[in-house]
Amino acid sequence: MTGRYLGVDLGSTTAKAVVADAGGTILGASTVQMGAVSQRGMQRAVDAALAEAGVAAEGLAGTVATGYGRRLVPGVARTFTEITCHARGTAAMCPGVRLVIDIGGQDSKAITVDEDGLVEDFAMNDRCASGTGRFYEVLARALECELDELPALALRGSRDLEVSSMCATFAETEIVSLLAQGLPAADIASSVHRAITARTLALVAQVGKRTPVVLTGGVARNRAAVRFLADALDLEVQVPARPQITGAYGAALLAVESAGRAPDQADADMSVPLFPGPPGSDRSCTDCDGTTASVVELGPAIAVRPA
């Protein structure tokens, strides 16, 4: 069988695409940064992955889409939730994984996985961007440094400061206040990283701590975030070589498995809303007091050991 299969993960801030063969080997992959969910960004990611794989769009044997914008991807017969695709892709990249922690641009998830790489349970943050990639962007802006400078800065911090607000709107004001007190930027950066880690642990508590643990998503590229999470869990935390493409890779693998099979109830989208939260919520900051919302239950790697 010589088919080529495409998986597309159109997220809130990045578009990812993976082309795989029938055996699951990655032939091409691409990640494109966007300002928001964008068909243009999605197409750039798809074009780049196809070019790397040396495959024309019309030569694809199947395509599966996932992510917030999965319904915006043209020419797909099936869509799956990012929960399913992240579990599938991570299990293939890191065999034996039992807990997947995915921290993306605007949400974070904790997913328990069985021995077959299937989802057992999962939880995701409720209504706001606390503890996500957007929060790190707020921190970098407040500290007047580049995003890729944050990890080294945070790892230099030696003092744990109190950071009371985990709201991306109010936290910037608090960080500026700490700077005005003459406190070192390194201590502020490390303290915010620890506060974000505590938010992530609240997610893990909803599904139960398992091992091995794998961290995926854009935040997995932040070595300080990985280190603080490993310390807090007191466990080794693995990071795939390309942590941002696990969802797209899982989608490509599902495209392989779905080839030649008509859509049925087993392929039901089981949609996770664009803005998770209680019925009727809109994930708006309106009337928010800055208090972190509780989470809701919805169901070859680089190892980082606790310090």
C-alpha positions as CSV (number, residue, x, y, z in Angstrom):
1,M,0.0,0.0,0.0
2,T,1.6,3.3,-1.1
3,G,-1.0,5.8,0.0
4,R,-0.2,9.2,1.4
5,Y,-2.3,10.7,4.2
6,L,-2.7,14.2,5.5
7,G,-3.5,15.2,9.1
8,V,-4.3,18.9,9.8
9,D,-4.6,20.5,13.2
10,L,-6.0,24.0,12.9
11,G,-5.6,25.4,16.4
12,S,-6.3,28.8,18.0
13,T,-2.8,30.2,17.3
14,T,-1.0,27.7,15.0
15,A,-1.8,25.5,12.1
16,K,0.0,22.2,11.9
17,A,0.0,19.6,9.0
18,V,1.6,16.2,8.7
19,V,1.8,13.9,5.7
20,A,2.4,10.2,6.6
21,D,2.6,7.0,4.6
22,A,0.5,3.9,5.2
23,G,3.0,2.7,7.8
24,G,2.7,5.9,9.9
25,T,6.1,7.3,8.9
26,I,6.1,11.1,8.8
27,L,7.1,12.2,5.3
28,G,6.5,15.9,5.8
29,A,5.4,18.3,8.6
30,S,4.8,22.0,9.0
31,T,3.8,24.4,11.8
32,V,2.6,27.9,10.9
33,Q,2.1,30.6,13.5
34,M,-1.1,32.6,13.2
35,G,-2.8,35.5,14.9
36,A,-6.0,33.5,15.1
37,V,-7.8,30.6,13.5
38,S,-7.0,31.2,9.8
39,Q,-7.7,29.3,6.6
40,R,-4.7,31.1,5.1
41,G,-2.4,29.9,7.8
42,M,-3.9,26.4,7.4
43,Q,-3.2,26.4,3.7
44,R,0.4,27.5,4.2
45,A,0.9,24.6,6.7
46,V,-0.6,22.1,4.3
47,D,1.3,23.3,1.3
48,A,4.6,23.2,3.2
49,A,4.0,19.7,4.5
50,L,3.0,18.4,1.0
51,A,6.1,20.0,-0.5
52,E,8.4,18.4,2.1
53,A,6.7,15.0,1.4
54,G,6.9,15.5,-2.4
55,V,3.1,14.8,-2.7
56,A,0.5,16.7,-4.6
57,A,-2.9,17.4,-2.9
58,E,-4.7,15.3,-5.5
59,G,-2.4,12.4,-4.7
60,L,-3.6,12.1,-1.1
61,A,-5.4,8.9,-0.1
62,G,-7.2,10.5,2.8
63,T,-7.3,13.6,5.0
64,V,-8.5,14.0,8.6
65,A,-8.8,17.4,10.4
66,T,-8.8,18.3,14.1
67,G,-8.4,21.4,16.3
68,Y,-10.6,24.4,16.9
69,G,-10.9,25.2,13.1
70,R,-11.3,21.6,11.9
71,R,-14.5,22.4,10.1
72,L,-12.7,25.0,8.1
73,V,-10.4,22.5,6.4
74,P,-11.7,21.7,2.9
75,G,-11.8,18.2,1.4
76,V,-12.0,16.1,4.6
77,A,-14.3,13.2,5.1
78,R,-13.8,13.0,8.8
79,T,-13.0,15.2,11.7
80,F,-11.9,14.2,15.2
81,T,-11.5,16.1,18.4
82,E,-8.0,17.3,19.4
83,I,-8.3,15.1,22.5
84,T,-8.5,11.9,20.3
85,C,-5.8,13.1,17.9
86,H,-3.3,14.3,20.6
87,A,-3.6,11.0,22.4
88,R,-3.2,9.0,19.2
89,G,-0.2,11.0,17.9
90,T,1.6,11.2,21.3
91,A,1.2,7.4,21.9
92,A,2.8,6.8,18.5
93,M,5.7,9.2,19.1
94,C,6.2,8.1,22.7
95,P,5.1,4.5,23.1
96,G,3.9,3.6,26.6
97,V,2.7,7.1,27.5
98,R,-0.1,7.1,30.1
99,L,-0.6,10.8,30.7
100,V,-0.5,13.5,28.0
101,I,-0.4,17.1,29.1
102,D,-1.0,19.4,26.2
103,I,-0.5,23.2,26.6
104,G,-1.4,25.2,23.6
105,G,-1.9,28.8,22.7
106,Q,-5.3,29.2,24.4
107,D,-6.1,26.0,26.3
108,S,-4.5,23.2,28.1
109,K,-5.5,19.5,28.6
110,A,-4.7,16.5,30.7
111,I,-5.4,13.2,28.9
112,T,-5.0,9.7,30.4
113,V,-4.2,7.1,27.8
114,D,-4.5,3.3,28.0
115,E,-2.0,0.7,26.7
116,D,-3.5,0.9,23.2
117,G,-3.1,4.7,23.0
118,L,-6.8,5.3,23.5
119,V,-8.3,8.0,25.6
120,E,-9.5,6.9,29.0
121,D,-10.3,10.3,30.5
122,F,-9.5,14.0,30.0
123,A,-9.9,17.4,31.5
124,M,-9.3,20.9,30.0
125,N,-9.1,24.4,31.4
126,D,-12.5,26.0,31.7
127,R,-13.0,29.5,30.4
128,C,-9.8,31.6,30.0
129,A,-6.2,31.6,28.9
130,S,-4.7,31.1,32.3
131,G,-1.8,28.7,32.1
132,T,-1.6,28.6,28.3
133,G,0.8,29.9,25.7
134,R,-1.0,33.3,25.7
135,F,-0.1,33.7,29.3
136,Y,3.6,33.3,28.6
137,E,3.3,36.0,25.9
138,V,1.8,38.3,28.5
139,L,4.7,37.6,30.8
140,A,7.3,38.3,28.1
141,R,5.6,41.5,27.2
142,A,5.5,42.7,30.8
143,L,9.2,41.8,31.3
144,E,10.1,43.4,28.0
145,C,11.9,40.3,26.7
146,E,11.5,38.0,23.8
147,L,9.4,34.9,24.3
148,D,12.4,32.6,23.6
149,E,14.4,34.4,26.3
150,L,11.9,33.5,29.0
151,P,13.1,30.0,29.8
152,A,16.7,31.0,30.6
153,L,15.4,34.0,32.6
154,A,13.0,31.9,34.7
155,L,15.7,29.2,35.4
156,R,17.9,31.9,36.9
157,G,15.3,32.9,39.4
158,S,16.0,31.9,43.0
159,R,13.1,33.5,45.0
160,D,9.5,32.4,44.9
161,L,7.3,35.4,44.9
162,E,3.5,35.5,45.4
163,V,1.6,35.8,42.2
164,S,-2.0,36.0,43.2
165,S,-3.7,36.5,39.8
166,M,-3.7,33.9,37.1
167,C,-5.9,35.9,34.8
168,A,-4.0,36.9,31.6
169,T,-5.7,40.3,31.8
170,F,-4.9,41.1,35.5
171,A,-1.5,39.3,35.7
172,E,0.3,41.9,33.5
173,T,-0.7,44.6,36.0
174,E,0.6,42.5,38.9
175,I,3.9,41.7,37.1
176,V,4.4,45.4,36.4
177,S,3.7,46.1,40.1
178,L,6.4,43.6,41.1
179,L,8.9,45.2,38.8
180,A,8.0,48.6,40.3
181,Q,9.1,47.2,43.7
182,G,12.5,46.6,42.3
183,L,12.2,42.8,42.3
184,P,14.4,40.9,39.9
185,A,12.9,40.0,36.6
186,A,14.3,36.4,36.9
187,D,12.5,35.9,40.2
188,I,9.2,37.2,38.7
189,A,9.6,34.9,35.7
190,S,10.3,31.8,37.7
191,S,7.4,32.6,40.1
192,V,4.9,33.0,37.2
193,H,6.2,29.7,35.8
194,R,5.5,28.0,39.1
195,A,2.1,29.5,39.3
196,I,1.3,28.3,35.8
197,T,2.6,24.8,36.8
198,A,0.2,24.8,39.8
199,R,-2.7,25.5,37.3
200,T,-1.6,22.5,35.3
201,L,-1.5,20.3,38.3
202,A,-5.1,21.1,39.0
203,L,-5.9,19.6,35.6
204,V,-3.8,16.5,36.3
205,A,-5.7,16.1,39.6
206,Q,-8.9,15.7,37.6
207,V,-7.8,12.7,35.7
208,G,-5.2,11.2,38.0
209,K,-1.4,11.2,37.9
210,R,0.0,8.5,35.7
211,T,3.5,7.7,34.3
212,P,5.1,8.0,31.8
213,V,4.2,11.6,31.4
214,V,4.5,13.4,28.0
215,L,4.2,17.2,27.6
216,T,3.1,18.4,24.1
217,G,2.0,21.7,22.6
218,G,4.0,24.9,22.0
219,V,4.7,25.4,25.7
220,A,6.7,22.1,25.7
221,R,9.4,24.0,23.8
222,N,9.9,26.1,27.0
223,R,12.5,24.2,29.0
224,A,11.7,26.1,32.1
225,A,8.1,25.1,31.9
226,V,9.1,21.5,31.5
227,R,11.5,21.7,34.4
228,F,9.0,23.2,36.8
229,L,6.4,20.7,35.8
230,A,8.8,17.8,36.3
231,D,9.7,19.1,39.8
232,A,6.0,19.7,40.7
233,L,5.0,16.2,39.6
234,D,8.2,14.6,41.0
235,L,8.2,12.6,37.8
236,E,10.2,12.4,34.6
237,V,8.5,14.5,31.9
238,Q,9.1,13.5,28.3
239,V,8.9,15.9,25.3
240,P,8.5,14.6,21.8
241,A,11.1,15.9,19.3
242,R,8.4,18.0,17.6
243,P,5.8,18.6,20.4
244,Q,3.5,20.8,18.3
245,I,2.6,18.3,15.6
246,T,1.3,15.5,17.8
247,G,-2.3,16.4,17.0
248,A,-1.7,16.6,13.3
249,Y,0.2,13.4,13.4
250,G,-2.6,11.7,15.2
251,A,-5.0,13.0,12.6
252,A,-2.8,11.6,9.8
253,L,-2.7,8.2,11.6
254,L,-6.5,8.2,11.9
255,A,-6.7,9.0,8.2
256,V,-4.7,5.9,7.5
257,E,-6.9,3.8,9.8
258,S,-10.1,5.3,8.2
259,A,-9.0,4.7,4.6
260,G,-11.7,3.0,2.6
261,R,-14.2,3.0,5.5
262,A,-17.4,5.0,5.2
263,P,-18.1,7.4,8.1
264,D,-20.1,5.9,10.9
265,Q,-21.1,6.7,14.4
266,A,-17.7,5.7,15.6
267,D,-16.3,8.8,13.8
268,A,-18.7,11.2,15.6
269,D,-17.0,14.5,16.2
270,M,-17.9,14.7,19.9
271,S,-17.2,18.4,19.6
272,V,-15.3,20.2,22.3
273,P,-16.6,23.8,22.1
274,L,-14.3,26.5,20.8
275,F,-14.6,28.1,24.3
276,P,-15.0,25.3,26.8
277,G,-17.2,26.1,29.8
278,P,-20.6,25.7,31.3
279,P,-23.6,25.8,29.0
280,G,-24.2,29.2,27.7
281,S,-20.7,30.5,28.6
282,D,-18.7,32.4,26.1
283,R,-15.3,32.4,27.7
284,S,-15.5,36.1,27.9
285,C,-13.6,38.3,30.4
286,T,-16.8,40.1,31.1
287,D,-17.5,40.2,34.9
288,C,-14.4,38.2,35.6
289,D,-12.8,39.1,38.9
290,G,-9.4,37.5,38.1
291,T,-10.0,34.4,40.1
292,T,-8.9,31.2,38.4
293,A,-11.8,29.1,37.3
294,S,-12.0,25.5,38.3
295,V,-11.4,22.9,35.6
296,V,-14.2,20.7,34.3
297,E,-13.9,17.0,33.6
298,L,-14.6,16.2,30.0
299,G,-13.6,13.3,30.0
300,P,12.2,8.7,20.6
301,A,11.6,11.7,23.3
302,I,13.7,14.0,25.4
303,A,13.4,13.1,29.0
304,V,13.6,15.8,31.7
305,R,14.0,14.5,35.2
306,P,13.0,16.4,38.4
307,A,15.9,18.5,39.7
